[in-house]
Amino acid sequence: MARWATGVAVVTTHDDSGDAGLTVNALLSISLTPPSLLISLTQDADTTPVIHRSGSFAVNFLAADQQPISERFAQALPAVEKFRTLAVHRGRWGAPLLDGTLGAAECRVVAWTPRYDHVLIVGEVVHQEVGRDGAPLLFFRSGYAHADGTDRLRLSPPKP
Ligand SMILES: Cc1cc2nc3c(=O)[nH]c(=O)nc-3n(C[C@H](O)[C@H](O)[C@H](O)COP(=O)(O)O)c2cc1C
């Protein structure tokens, strides 16, 4: 999978315990009618049970200059630390939507399928926002990559 280039998103959610979120790149568009997508989350992630309880989540598509946010949400940090000083606004179902992204899709959970050590979660889009018209943050060869304009890719140096 290190040879598969992807974008990077932060999945966020909210329940009585507060906000939660994690960095993902296992993200798939399923259908346009209705608009729906799939994420694959490790069962170990602190965010996974929060999505189960809330029945909803948001996918925030990161811009190239949001690599620090990706790094923060990929760490084993208390959720409150992940959101500290981060500008967010609320989606229709209460999920925190990160400011400054390329866009966001807020979803209600319509399928929850545990497989191996992950759970496949299908979400039907209930609210969407188009954000900045900037370059995306990319992930390739186990590292971050950045698009230079639309036709050139700048790769991080390979890991030793
Ligand atoms: C680029 C990148 C993509 C990731 N994609 C996923 C993913 O699709 N699913 C997943 O469960 N974890 C993924 N992770 C790992 C989680 O972000 C990480 O385990 C995080 O600490 C979980 O946070 P939590 O336990 O607070 O929910 C990814 C990490 C990175 C850096």
The ligand as an SDF file (V2000), in Angstrom:
LIG
                    3D

 31 33  0  0  0  0  0  0  0  0999 V2000
   -1.4080    9.4480    6.7640 C   0  0  0  0  0  0  0  0  0  0  0  0
   -2.0890    8.5830    7.8230 C   0  0  0  0  0  0  0  0  0  0  0  0
   -3.2280    7.8640    7.4880 C   0  0  0  0  0  0  0  0  0  0  0  0
   -3.8850    7.0780    8.4430 C   0  0  0  0  0  0  0  0  0  0  0  0
   -5.0100    6.3950    8.0640 N   0  0  0  0  0  0  0  0  0  0  0  0
   -5.6900    5.6790    8.9820 C   0  0  0  0  0  0  0  0  0  0  0  0
   -6.9160    5.0220    8.6110 C   0  0  0  0  0  0  0  0  0  0  0  0
   -7.3730    5.1170    7.4710 O   0  0  0  0  0  0  0  0  0  0  0  0
   -7.5640    4.2990    9.5810 N   0  0  0  0  0  0  0  0  0  0  0  0
   -7.0880    4.2140   10.8630 C   0  0  0  0  0  0  0  0  0  0  0  0
   -7.7290    3.5420   11.6840 O   0  0  0  0  0  0  0  0  0  0  0  0
   -5.9470    4.8290   11.2510 N   0  0  0  0  0  0  0  0  0  0  0  0
   -5.2380    5.5760   10.3390 C   0  0  0  0  0  0  0  0  0  0  0  0
   -4.0880    6.2290   10.7080 N   0  0  0  0  0  0  0  0  0  0  0  0
   -3.6140    6.1060   12.0940 C   0  0  0  0  0  0  0  0  0  0  0  0
   -4.4300    6.9620   13.0960 C   0  0  0  0  0  0  0  0  0  0  0  0
   -4.4830    8.3130   12.6880 O   0  0  0  0  0  0  0  0  0  0  0  0
   -3.7660    6.8660   14.4990 C   0  0  0  0  0  0  0  0  0  0  0  0
   -3.7940    5.5170   14.9170 O   0  0  0  0  0  0  0  0  0  0  0  0
   -4.4140    7.7630   15.5570 C   0  0  0  0  0  0  0  0  0  0  0  0
   -3.5160    7.9050   16.6410 O   0  0  0  0  0  0  0  0  0  0  0  0
   -5.7220    7.2450   16.1290 C   0  0  0  0  0  0  0  0  0  0  0  0
   -6.1960    8.2290   17.0470 O   0  0  0  0  0  0  0  0  0  0  0  0
   -7.2710    7.9140   18.1900 P   0  0  0  0  0  0  0  0  0  0  0  0
   -6.8300    6.6540   18.9040 O   0  0  0  0  0  0  0  0  0  0  0  0
   -7.2490    9.1330   19.0900 O   0  0  0  0  0  0  0  0  0  0  0  0
   -8.6080    7.7520   17.5240 O   0  0  0  0  0  0  0  0  0  0  0  0
   -3.3970    7.0020    9.7650 C   0  0  0  0  0  0  0  0  0  0  0  0
   -2.2510    7.7450   10.1050 C   0  0  0  0  0  0  0  0  0  0  0  0
   -1.6100    8.5100    9.1510 C   0  0  0  0  0  0  0  0  0  0  0  0
   -0.3680    9.3220    9.5170 C   0  0  0  0  0  0  0  0  0  0  0  0
  1  2  1  0
  2  3  1  0
  2 30  2  0
  3  4  2  0
  4  5  1  0
  4 28  1  0
  5  6  2  0
  6  7  1  0
  6 13  1  0
  7  8  2  0
  7  9  1  0
  9 10  1  0
 10 11  2  0
 10 12  1  0
 12 13  2  0
 13 14  1  0
 14 15  1  0
 14 28  1  0
 15 16  1  0
 16 17  1  0
 16 18  1  0
 18 19  1  0
 18 20  1  0
 20 21  1  0
 20 22  1  0
 22 23  1  0
 23 24  1  0
 24 25  2  0
 24 26  1  0
 24 27  1  0
 28 29  2  0
 29 30  1  0
 30 31  1  0
M  END
$$$$
